[in-house]
Amino acid sequence: MRTSFIAVLALAAIAGFGPAALQPTAAADPMPVPHNFYDGIGLESANPGGSIPGSNDWTCRPTPEHPEPVVLVHGTGANRQTNWATYVPLLKNEGYCVFAPTYGTRPGAAWPASAFGALTPLDQSAGQLSDFVDEVLAATGATKVDIVGHSQGTLMPNYYVKFLGGAAKVDKYVSLAPLWGGAGAFWAGEITAFAKQNGLMPLQEQTFGQLCASCLDMAPGADFVDKINEGGSPYAPGVTYTNIATRYDELVVPYTSGLVPGPDTTNIVVQDQCPQDYSEHAALGASPIAAAHVLNALDPEHPRPVPCMVISPLTGSPVG
């Protein structure tokens, strides 16, 4: 996927410079909130395999204002640092307990290979997420979590919700660049259909699948995508869903495939409120406009105004 490829190149480029020059400063209160999707790469290089300050604090106890811890679920090729430079400090400043796993890494991989997650089959990753949520609930004493996912992190957790008992443990499910119908870029759906019709799926799994099994699972028409949508809807009863999409998504094609109507479901296209927002797939993970929609989805009883400004593609940074 394009976003992951850019992240791979950027991380590889900076890894050789060593961590000393990139060490983050001590966390302030409030923590600074960067709006550049790729700032997380510097955090990973400075602290390989670590967690962004403010996240994965196993002593954190939820407040009455925010009783559900937030679990951030990253996208393909990313991890708990590279994907969430914006959302960890943003949510921590708002008073949430914030947790983020790295999942789907290659077994036995050493850094920097271990920095690239969400590559293994999605049902396996869903099992890892299930274990992580149980750890969060046990540590915090909460009865449910809220999930905020980006890219693959919008699809994989729903397997946990629908088929691994997660519906009883998840309250709100917020998706940035949702792909309920699969990620249709690069003719992924057509290639999958051709492979199925011609008995080539085993070959796909033995070749490209060895590099990115999750990519095969996310293709439109893949068995995993079909299973998520069985019964005519991707949604699980009792869970509140918010889908936040952009018209300029180059990986979820068409972008409307992530905007499935349903009960307890809100669909948002950021350009409907702000035409100057040029966020594409990656930028939704850092844009202050998308971030405001996420905060409102997590705390609908205290809505805040959503800003409108020019947002740069790729980075999610405000322009001007």
C-alpha positions as CSV (number, residue, x, y, z in Angstrom):
1,M,0.0,0.0,0.0
2,R,1.3,3.5,-0.9
3,T,1.2,4.9,2.7
4,S,3.1,1.9,4.1
5,F,5.7,2.2,1.3
6,I,6.4,5.8,2.1
7,A,6.7,5.0,5.8
8,V,9.1,2.2,5.0
9,L,11.3,4.5,2.9
10,A,11.3,7.2,5.5
11,L,12.0,4.9,8.4
12,A,14.8,3.2,6.5
13,A,16.3,6.6,5.6
14,I,16.5,7.9,9.2
15,A,17.4,4.7,11.0
16,G,21.0,5.1,10.0
17,F,21.4,8.4,11.7
18,G,21.1,6.9,15.2
19,P,18.6,7.7,17.9
20,A,20.6,10.3,19.8
21,A,19.7,13.3,17.7
22,L,16.0,12.3,17.7
23,Q,15.4,11.7,21.3
24,P,12.0,13.3,22.3
25,T,12.0,15.8,25.1
26,A,10.3,15.1,28.3
27,A,6.6,15.1,28.1
28,A,5.1,18.4,29.0
29,D,1.6,19.0,30.4
30,P,-0.2,19.6,28.2
31,M,1.8,17.6,25.7
32,P,2.5,19.2,22.3
33,V,0.3,17.7,19.5
34,P,2.1,17.5,16.2
35,H,-0.1,17.5,13.0
36,N,2.3,15.6,10.7
37,F,1.6,12.0,10.1
38,Y,5.3,11.1,9.7
39,D,6.5,12.6,13.0
40,G,5.9,9.1,14.5
41,I,8.8,7.8,12.4
42,G,11.2,9.9,14.4
43,L,9.8,8.7,17.6
44,E,10.3,5.1,16.6
45,S,13.9,5.8,15.5
46,A,14.6,7.4,18.8
47,N,13.1,4.7,20.9
48,P,12.9,1.4,18.8
49,G,10.0,-0.7,19.8
50,G,8.9,1.7,22.5
51,S,5.7,3.6,23.1
52,I,4.9,7.3,22.6
53,P,5.0,9.2,26.0
54,G,1.5,9.3,27.3
55,S,0.5,5.9,25.9
56,N,0.6,2.4,27.4
57,D,0.7,3.7,31.0
58,W,-0.5,0.7,32.8
59,T,-1.1,2.7,36.0
60,C,-3.6,5.0,34.3
61,R,-7.1,4.9,35.7
62,P,-10.0,6.2,33.7
63,T,-11.9,9.2,35.0
64,P,-15.7,9.5,35.3
65,E,-15.6,12.0,32.3
66,H,-13.8,9.4,30.1
67,P,-14.5,6.0,31.6
68,E,-13.4,3.9,28.6
69,P,-9.7,3.7,27.7
70,V,-8.9,4.4,24.1
71,V,-7.1,1.7,22.1
72,L,-5.4,3.0,19.0
73,V,-5.1,0.4,16.2
74,H,-2.5,1.2,13.5
75,G,-2.4,0.5,9.8
76,T,-0.4,-1.7,7.4
77,G,3.4,-1.4,7.8
78,A,3.0,0.9,10.8
79,N,3.3,0.4,14.6
80,R,2.1,2.0,17.8
81,Q,4.6,4.9,17.4
82,T,4.8,5.5,13.6
83,N,1.0,5.8,13.3
84,W,0.0,7.8,16.3
85,A,2.2,10.8,16.8
86,T,-0.9,13.0,16.8
87,Y,-3.4,11.0,18.6
88,V,-1.5,9.9,21.7
89,P,-0.8,13.4,23.0
90,L,-4.2,14.7,21.7
91,L,-6.1,12.1,23.7
92,K,-3.8,12.2,26.7
93,N,-4.3,15.9,27.0
94,E,-8.1,15.4,26.9
95,G,-7.9,13.1,29.9
96,Y,-8.1,9.7,28.3
97,C,-6.1,6.6,29.2
98,V,-4.4,5.8,25.9
99,F,-3.1,2.4,24.8
100,A,-1.7,1.3,21.5
101,P,-0.4,-2.2,20.5
102,T,2.0,-3.1,17.7
103,Y,0.5,-6.2,16.1
104,G,1.1,-8.4,13.1
105,T,4.9,-8.2,13.0
106,R,7.0,-11.0,11.6
107,P,7.9,-13.6,14.3
108,G,11.5,-13.2,15.4
109,A,12.1,-10.0,13.4
110,A,14.8,-7.7,14.8
111,W,14.6,-3.9,14.5
112,P,14.1,-2.2,12.1
113,A,12.1,-5.1,10.5
114,S,10.2,-5.4,13.8
115,A,9.0,-1.8,13.4
116,F,6.7,-2.8,10.5
117,G,3.4,-4.3,11.8
118,A,0.0,-5.3,10.5
119,L,1.5,-7.7,7.9
120,T,0.2,-11.1,9.1
121,P,-3.2,-12.6,8.4
122,L,-6.0,-10.4,9.9
123,D,-7.6,-13.1,11.9
124,Q,-4.3,-13.7,13.7
125,S,-3.9,-10.0,14.4
126,A,-7.5,-9.9,15.8
127,G,-6.5,-12.5,18.3
128,Q,-3.5,-10.3,19.4
129,L,-5.9,-7.4,19.7
130,S,-8.2,-9.4,21.9
131,D,-5.4,-10.3,24.3
132,F,-4.3,-6.6,24.4
133,V,-7.8,-5.3,25.2
134,D,-8.1,-7.9,28.0
135,E,-4.8,-6.6,29.4
136,V,-6.1,-3.0,29.2
137,L,-9.3,-3.8,31.0
138,A,-7.6,-5.8,33.7
139,A,-5.1,-3.0,34.3
140,T,-7.5,-0.1,34.3
141,G,-10.5,-1.7,35.9
142,A,-12.7,-0.5,33.0
143,T,-15.5,-2.7,31.6
144,K,-15.2,-1.5,28.0
145,V,-12.7,0.3,25.7
146,D,-13.2,2.6,22.7
147,I,-11.3,1.8,19.5
148,V,-9.8,4.4,17.2
149,G,-8.4,2.7,14.1
150,H,-6.6,3.9,10.9
151,S,-6.5,2.1,7.6
152,Q,-6.2,-1.6,8.3
153,G,-6.9,-0.7,11.9
154,T,-10.5,0.1,10.8
155,L,-11.1,-3.4,9.5
156,M,-9.2,-5.9,11.5
157,P,-10.6,-4.9,14.9
158,N,-14.1,-5.7,13.7
159,Y,-13.2,-9.4,13.4
160,Y,-12.4,-9.2,17.1
161,V,-15.7,-7.4,17.7
162,K,-17.9,-9.7,15.7
163,F,-16.3,-13.1,16.1
164,L,-14.0,-13.1,19.2
165,G,-16.3,-11.7,21.8
166,G,-15.2,-8.1,21.4
167,A,-18.7,-6.6,21.1
168,A,-19.2,-7.0,24.9
169,K,-15.9,-5.1,25.5
170,V,-16.1,-2.2,23.0
171,D,-18.3,0.8,23.3
172,K,-17.3,3.2,20.5
173,Y,-15.5,2.2,17.3
174,V,-14.0,5.1,15.3
175,S,-12.5,4.6,11.9
176,L,-10.2,6.8,10.0
177,A,-10.1,5.9,6.3
178,P,-12.5,3.0,6.8
179,L,-12.4,0.1,4.4
180,W,-15.4,-2.0,5.1
181,G,-15.5,-3.0,1.4
182,G,-11.7,-3.5,1.2
183,A,-8.8,-1.5,-0.1
184,G,-9.5,-1.3,-3.8
185,A,-6.3,0.5,-5.0
186,F,-3.9,-1.0,-7.5
187,W,-6.7,-3.2,-9.0
188,A,-6.7,-5.3,-5.8
189,G,-10.3,-6.4,-6.2
190,E,-9.9,-7.4,-9.9
191,I,-6.7,-9.3,-9.1
192,T,-8.4,-11.2,-6.3
193,A,-11.4,-12.0,-8.5
194,F,-9.1,-13.3,-11.2
195,A,-7.1,-15.4,-8.8
196,K,-10.2,-16.9,-7.3
197,Q,-11.7,-17.7,-10.7
198,N,-8.5,-19.4,-11.9
199,G,-7.4,-21.2,-8.8
200,L,-4.5,-18.9,-8.2
201,M,-5.1,-18.0,-4.6
202,P,-2.6,-20.5,-3.2
203,L,0.1,-19.0,-5.5
204,Q,-0.8,-15.5,-4.3
205,E,-0.5,-16.7,-0.7
206,Q,2.9,-18.4,-1.3
207,T,4.4,-15.3,-3.1
208,F,3.0,-11.9,-2.2
209,G,1.3,-13.3,0.8
210,Q,4.6,-14.1,2.4
211,L,5.4,-10.4,2.4
212,C,2.0,-9.0,3.3
213,A,-0.7,-11.6,4.1
214,S,-2.9,-8.8,5.5
215,C,-2.8,-7.1,2.1
216,L,-4.5,-10.1,0.5
217,D,-7.1,-10.2,3.3
218,M,-8.0,-6.5,2.7
219,A,-8.6,-6.8,-1.1
220,P,-12.2,-6.3,-2.2
221,G,-13.8,-9.8,-2.5
222,A,-11.3,-11.4,-0.2
223,D,-12.7,-14.1,2.1
224,F,-11.9,-11.9,5.1
225,V,-13.7,-8.9,3.8
226,D,-16.7,-11.1,2.9
227,K,-16.8,-12.6,6.4
228,I,-16.7,-9.1,8.0
229,N,-19.8,-8.2,5.9
230,E,-21.7,-11.4,6.2
231,G,-25.3,-10.8,7.1
232,G,-25.3,-7.7,4.9
233,S,-23.6,-5.4,7.3
234,P,-20.1,-5.1,8.8
235,Y,-21.5,-3.8,12.1
236,A,-22.0,-5.5,15.4
237,P,-25.1,-4.7,17.5
238,G,-24.4,-2.7,20.6
239,V,-21.3,-1.0,19.3
240,T,-21.4,2.7,18.2
241,Y,-19.6,3.2,14.9
242,T,-18.2,6.4,13.4
243,N,-16.6,6.4,9.9
244,I,-14.4,9.3,8.9
245,A,-13.5,9.3,5.2
246,T,-11.9,11.6,2.6
247,R,-12.8,12.0,-1.0
248,Y,-9.1,11.9,-1.8
249,D,-8.4,8.5,-0.4
250,E,-6.0,6.8,-2.9
251,L,-6.1,3.4,-1.2
252,V,-9.7,2.9,-0.3
253,V,-11.2,3.0,-3.7
254,P,-13.9,4.1,-4.0
255,Y,-13.8,6.0,-0.7
256,T,-17.6,5.5,-0.3
257,S,-17.0,1.8,0.3
258,G,-16.1,2.7,3.8
259,L,-19.4,4.6,4.4
260,V,-21.8,1.8,5.0
261,P,-25.1,2.9,6.6
262,G,-26.3,1.2,9.7
263,P,-27.9,1.6,13.1
264,D,-25.7,3.5,15.6
265,T,-23.5,4.5,12.8
266,T,-22.3,8.0,11.7
267,N,-20.6,8.5,8.3
268,I,-18.5,11.6,7.9
269,V,-16.7,12.9,4.8
270,V,-14.3,15.6,5.9
271,Q,-14.7,17.6,2.7
272,D,-18.5,17.9,3.3
273,Q,-17.7,20.3,6.2
274,C,-14.5,21.7,4.8
275,P,-13.8,21.7,1.1
276,Q,-10.3,23.0,1.7
277,D,-9.3,19.8,3.4
278,Y,-7.0,17.9,1.0
279,S,-6.3,15.0,3.3
280,E,-5.8,11.7,1.6
281,H,-5.4,8.3,3.3
282,A,-2.3,9.0,5.4
283,A,-3.2,12.6,6.3
284,L,-6.4,11.5,8.1
285,G,-4.1,10.1,10.8
286,A,-2.8,13.6,11.7
287,S,-5.3,16.3,10.4
288,P,-6.7,18.6,13.1
289,I,-10.1,18.4,11.2
290,A,-10.3,14.6,11.4
291,A,-9.0,14.8,15.0
292,A,-11.9,17.1,16.0
293,H,-14.4,14.6,14.5
294,V,-12.7,11.8,16.5
295,L,-13.0,13.7,19.7
296,N,-16.7,14.4,19.1
297,A,-17.2,10.7,18.3
298,L,-15.6,9.7,21.6
299,D,-17.4,12.3,23.6
300,P,-20.7,13.2,21.8
301,E,-22.2,14.7,24.9
302,H,-19.6,17.5,24.8
303,P,-19.3,18.4,21.1
304,R,-16.8,21.0,20.0
305,P,-16.6,23.0,16.8
306,V,-14.7,21.3,13.9
307,P,-12.2,23.7,12.3
308,C,-11.9,24.3,8.6
309,M,-8.5,25.1,7.0
310,V,-6.4,24.0,4.2
311,I,-4.9,20.6,5.0
312,S,-1.9,19.2,3.2
313,P,-2.1,15.7,1.7
314,L,0.2,13.0,2.9
315,T,1.2,14.9,6.2
316,G,-2.2,16.1,7.4
317,S,-0.5,19.5,8.4
318,P,-2.4,22.8,8.2
319,V,-1.2,25.1,5.5
320,G,-0.5,28.7,6.3
